[in-house]
Amino acid sequence: MTLFGEVVLGEETNLNLLIRNEGNALLNVFNAISDNLQVRVAPKTFAVQPSASRVVDVQLIALPNKALTGELTFNSDDPNNPNFVMPWS
């Protein structure tokens, strides 16, 4: 999945990622992380009310000679998908 589109080396690119809770209980995210150090996720912990959404800030700073691919992982108390992994490029 392409999240960032075209980027410029060394410049910060920001993305507002919408997280939606389609369940009927509070969704607690305990850790939101990227496997690529060029990408930061904030906040790392948060909660989303049932049938509600929340914006998570994802920031990319592209560095020379580094792959622009990776995964965002959201660890939560979701009984069906406690470790949601989202590939990006």
N, C-alpha and C positions, 0 to 999 in steps of 0.2 A: 504494500500500500504506500503510495507516495503522499507524504504529508506536507513537505516543505516546498515542493516545486523547485524552481531555479534559485540557487543561492550563490552568494559572492563569498569567496574565501576571506576569512578573518572578520566578516561582518555578522552581527547578531540577527537572527531570523526568529521571530516569535509566532507561535501558533496557539490559539485558544481551542482546546480540545474539550468537547462537551461529553460529560459522563452522565448517563441516565440510569436511574434505578427503576426498573420495570416491575420490581417485586412489591410485596405488601408489608415489608418490614424495613427498618432502618438498615442501610448498607454502610458498613464501616470499612474504609480502605486503610490498612495498617502501614502499607509501604508502596509508594509509586516510584519505580526506578527505571533507568535506562541502562542497557548493557554497553553503551557507547559513551565515553566521557565527553564527547562533543555535545551531548544532549542533556539538559537538566529539566526536571519536572518539579513544579511547585503548585500547591503544597504536596508534601510527600505523604501526609496523613490527612484524612478528611472523612466526613460523613455525608450521605445523601438520603434525604427523606424518601419514603415510598412515593412512586409516581412523580418524582421530581428530578431535576437535573442540576449539575454543577459544572462550572468551567474550571479546567485545570490548565495552567500555563506551561507550555513546552517551549524551551529555548534551545536553538541550535547555533553553535559557533563553528562553522566549517574551517577545518585546519588543512594545510597542504599535506599531501601524501597520506591522508587518512580516509578510510572507507566511509561513505555516507549511507550506511545501512545499519540496521540494528533492530532492537526490540524494546518496547516499553512493557513493563510488567506491573500489574496492579494486584497486590495481595490483599485479600479482603475476607469478610465473613460470609460471602455469598455461598450458600450451600450447594449450588449447581456448578459454580465456576470460581473457586476461591483464588486461583492464580491465572488471571486473565492476561494473555500475552498478545500484544499487538505489534506486528512487524512494521517497520517504516523504512523508507528510502528517500 
